Amino acid sequence: MTAKEVRVGLLGLGTVGTGVVSIIRRHQDELRHQVGCPVTVKKVVVRDKAKPRPVEIEESLVTDQIEDVLFDQDIDIVIEVMGGVETTRDHLLTALRNGKHVVTANKDLMALYGAELLQVASEQNCDLFYEASVAGGIPILRSLSDGLSADRITKMMGIVNGTTNYILTKMTQNGSSYEEVLKVAQELGFAESDPTADVEGLDAARKMAILLRLAFRWMLV
């Protein structure tokens, strides 16, 4: 990684990607102090270059060709916020094999292919950070992998899905029906328009797969 500047390639510019760009710009002084050099966004991959964006970004930085990031030798860190699993796995493997550090919040990807990605990252002497994939606000993953790595963990308990926690709480406290509470949760933005991953337990299962791999060295598929 260059000592003069850290260059970031961003895969995706939706809600999360827009937030990443805004944070990097807004906290330039803090980042420079922590890293020791400026952190800049060098390239952003989008599906549709013509689509209006909620964040102002130079046209020269935007591309619809993912190879412009994966094979750019000047890019040090790839931040993945595009979602998806199979294709995204291939892209991140390519990034790691090209010597790029990777940051992702993709819990579906890490639940299924985390072990493989971490292995390749280790082989390439690259970092793979995925703290935001599970309870990023705590944070818990780094605590498990670093701070508690020498401890023997015997039990894990917690609320891993906020949507179902909200629904069950309101049903219990107010006596409301599942359908009523789900509708309110969607209106408040707590639940997606398609709540399948939350209400059928898929989101919780994927998060637990990541946690169990770190806490107990269990591999769930």
VMD Tcl script that draws the C-alpha trace (Angstrom):
set ca {
  {0.00 0.00 0.00}
  {1.36 3.40 -0.99}
  {2.68 5.54 1.86}
  {1.50 8.79 0.24}
  {-2.16 7.98 -0.24}
  {-4.65 5.17 0.36}
  {-6.83 4.71 -2.70}
  {-10.24 3.08 -2.43}
  {-12.27 1.31 -5.09}
  {-15.98 1.12 -4.28}
  {-18.21 -1.63 -5.66}
  {-21.71 -0.18 -5.58}
  {-23.19 3.27 -5.00}
  {-26.58 2.61 -3.44}
  {-27.61 3.74 0.02}
  {-24.61 2.18 1.76}
  {-22.12 3.11 -0.95}
  {-23.31 6.70 -0.89}
  {-22.80 6.72 2.87}
  {-19.26 5.39 2.48}
  {-18.34 8.15 0.03}
  {-19.86 10.80 2.29}
  {-18.04 9.51 5.38}
  {-14.66 9.35 3.63}
  {-15.08 12.92 2.44}
  {-16.48 14.28 5.69}
  {-13.82 12.72 7.90}
  {-10.73 13.38 5.80}
  {-8.84 15.02 8.65}
  {-9.54 12.19 11.09}
  {-8.66 9.53 8.51}
  {-5.42 11.27 7.61}
  {-4.51 11.46 11.28}
  {-5.28 7.77 11.90}
  {-3.80 6.37 8.70}
  {-0.94 8.79 8.28}
  {-1.92 9.84 4.76}
  {-5.00 10.90 2.78}
  {-7.72 8.34 2.00}
  {-9.40 8.96 -1.35}
  {-12.04 7.28 -3.50}
  {-10.35 6.53 -6.82}
  {-13.08 4.61 -8.63}
  {-16.74 3.69 -8.09}
  {-18.46 0.83 -9.92}
  {-22.16 1.27 -10.71}
  {-24.65 -0.60 -12.87}
  {-26.04 2.52 -14.54}
  {-23.75 5.51 -14.99}
  {-26.66 7.73 -16.04}
  {-28.66 7.17 -12.85}
  {-28.96 10.25 -10.60}
  {-27.00 9.95 -7.34}
  {-27.77 11.46 -3.93}
  {-24.08 12.28 -3.53}
  {-22.08 14.50 -5.86}
  {-19.25 12.54 -7.40}
  {-16.91 13.33 -10.26}
  {-17.91 11.70 -13.53}
  {-14.34 10.52 -14.08}
  {-14.54 8.37 -10.93}
  {-17.63 6.44 -12.02}
  {-17.45 3.30 -14.16}
  {-19.73 0.43 -15.08}
  {-16.78 -1.91 -15.66}
  {-15.80 -3.75 -12.50}
  {-12.44 -4.64 -14.01}
  {-11.53 -0.95 -13.69}
  {-11.31 -1.55 -9.94}
  {-10.25 -5.19 -9.67}
  {-7.24 -4.79 -11.97}
  {-6.22 -1.22 -11.15}
  {-2.81 -1.51 -9.52}
  {-3.20 1.90 -7.89}
  {-6.23 0.83 -5.84}
  {-5.27 -0.41 -2.38}
  {-8.64 -1.24 -0.82}
  {-11.83 -2.58 -2.37}
  {-15.04 -1.85 -0.46}
  {-17.92 -4.10 -1.53}
  {-21.42 -2.72 -1.03}
  {-23.12 -4.13 -4.12}
  {-24.69 -7.20 -2.52}
  {-25.15 -10.58 -4.14}
  {-23.30 -13.79 -3.44}
  {-21.91 -15.93 -6.25}
  {-20.74 -13.18 -8.61}
  {-19.59 -11.02 -5.70}
  {-17.54 -13.93 -4.37}
  {-15.73 -14.16 -7.70}
  {-15.05 -10.42 -7.73}
  {-13.64 -10.38 -4.20}
  {-11.47 -13.42 -4.85}
  {-10.06 -11.59 -7.86}
  {-9.46 -8.46 -5.78}
  {-7.63 -10.43 -3.08}
  {-5.53 -12.32 -5.61}
  {-4.55 -8.98 -7.08}
  {-3.22 -7.93 -3.70}
  {-6.07 -5.67 -2.62}
  {-7.43 -5.44 0.89}
  {-11.19 -5.98 1.06}
  {-13.99 -4.58 3.21}
  {-17.51 -6.00 3.03}
  {-20.73 -5.96 5.05}
  {-22.18 -8.82 3.01}
  {-23.38 -11.35 5.59}
  {-24.87 -13.69 2.97}
  {-21.51 -13.87 1.22}
  {-19.50 -14.32 4.42}
  {-21.86 -16.97 5.78}
  {-21.44 -19.08 2.65}
  {-17.90 -18.30 1.49}
  {-16.23 -16.58 4.42}
  {-13.79 -19.41 5.07}
  {-12.64 -19.47 1.45}
  {-12.26 -15.69 1.25}
  {-10.33 -15.55 4.52}
  {-8.03 -18.34 3.34}
  {-7.23 -16.53 0.10}
  {-6.74 -13.26 1.99}
  {-4.24 -15.00 4.27}
  {-2.40 -16.54 1.32}
  {-2.14 -13.15 -0.38}
  {-1.16 -11.37 2.85}
  {-4.22 -9.15 2.51}
  {-6.79 -8.03 5.06}
  {-10.45 -8.99 4.78}
  {-12.66 -6.96 7.11}
  {-16.32 -7.89 7.55}
  {-17.20 -6.46 10.96}
  {-20.33 -4.73 9.65}
  {-21.83 -8.02 8.45}
  {-23.03 -8.90 11.97}
  {-23.95 -6.42 14.72}
  {-21.52 -3.86 13.36}
  {-22.54 -1.31 15.97}
  {-21.20 -3.34 18.90}
  {-18.76 -4.56 17.39}
  {-18.58 -8.30 18.07}
  {-16.58 -10.01 15.33}
  {-13.26 -8.42 16.18}
  {-13.90 -9.09 19.86}
  {-14.32 -12.79 19.05}
  {-11.39 -13.07 16.67}
  {-8.93 -10.94 18.64}
  {-9.87 -10.06 22.19}
  {-11.43 -13.43 23.08}
  {-9.37 -15.68 20.81}
  {-7.64 -17.38 23.76}
  {-10.85 -17.89 25.74}
  {-13.17 -20.89 25.66}
  {-16.64 -19.67 24.77}
  {-19.40 -21.97 25.98}
  {-22.56 -20.07 25.07}
  {-23.78 -17.25 22.85}
  {-27.10 -15.48 23.36}
  {-28.51 -12.38 21.76}
  {-30.98 -10.77 19.40}
  {-29.53 -11.08 15.92}
  {-32.49 -9.88 13.88}
  {-34.04 -6.52 14.70}
  {-37.06 -6.98 12.45}
  {-38.37 -10.13 14.10}
  {-37.52 -8.73 17.53}
  {-39.67 -5.68 16.79}
  {-42.53 -7.80 15.44}
  {-42.57 -10.24 18.35}
  {-42.28 -7.43 20.91}
  {-45.27 -5.55 19.48}
  {-47.34 -8.72 19.17}
  {-46.63 -9.56 22.81}
  {-47.06 -6.08 24.28}
  {-50.01 -4.87 22.19}
  {-51.74 -8.08 21.23}
  {-51.47 -7.06 17.58}
  {-51.57 -9.59 14.78}
  {-48.45 -10.59 12.86}
  {-49.81 -9.04 9.66}
  {-50.55 -5.71 11.38}
  {-47.14 -5.41 12.98}
  {-45.32 -6.46 9.81}
  {-47.11 -3.73 7.87}
  {-46.11 -1.12 10.46}
  {-42.52 -2.42 10.46}
  {-42.38 -2.01 6.69}
  {-43.80 1.50 6.88}
  {-41.17 2.43 9.48}
  {-38.39 0.94 7.39}
  {-37.62 -1.82 9.90}
  {-38.67 -4.53 7.44}
  {-38.05 -4.85 3.71}
  {-40.89 -4.90 1.20}
  {-40.00 -8.59 0.84}
  {-39.43 -9.64 4.47}
  {-38.68 -13.29 3.68}
  {-35.05 -13.28 4.82}
  {-36.03 -11.79 8.17}
  {-39.28 -13.55 9.05}
  {-38.21 -16.99 7.83}
  {-35.00 -16.86 9.84}
  {-32.55 -16.72 6.93}
  {-30.94 -13.47 8.08}
  {-30.50 -14.78 11.63}
  {-29.12 -18.10 10.39}
  {-26.50 -16.38 8.22}
  {-25.41 -14.15 11.07}
  {-25.16 -17.12 13.41}
  {-23.08 -19.03 10.86}
  {-20.53 -16.21 10.93}
  {-20.57 -15.94 14.72}
  {-20.27 -19.69 15.28}
  {-17.29 -19.93 12.94}
  {-15.43 -17.38 15.04}
  {-16.63 -18.44 18.50}
  {-16.60 -22.23 18.19}
  {-14.71 -22.91 14.94}
  {-17.85 -24.55 13.58}
  {-18.44 -24.53 9.84}
  {-22.14 -24.36 8.95}
  {-23.36 -24.74 5.37}
}
mol new
graphics top color blue
foreach p $ca { graphics top sphere $p radius 0.5 }
foreach p [lrange $ca 0 end-1] q [lrange $ca 1 end] { graphics top cylinder $p $q radius 0.2 }
display resetview
